[in-house]
């Protein structure tokens, strides 16, 4: 088994999109049927990472994420090694740069 999808619901969609874009994710805007517009990125292994707006009845929750990068993203101040950052909603995001 392998993970194929991660969906984060956030009340701060644009701020989270900018944060994860700064880590090197390339998002496209999507909308499926009558669902909400959201941002989706496909990781090199095919895993889909999506950011959705939080809506009534669907709150955001605690979650810890981890990403491994071969190099710091262009224009980033990230250094090689392990770092734990916080996204705009306060989720821990562990980054390991080789």
Secondary structure by P-SEA (a helix, b strand, c coil): ccccbbbbbccaaaaaaaaaaaabbbbbbbbccccccbbbbbccccbbbbbbcccccbbbbbbbbbbbbccccccccccccbbbbbcccbbbbbbbcc
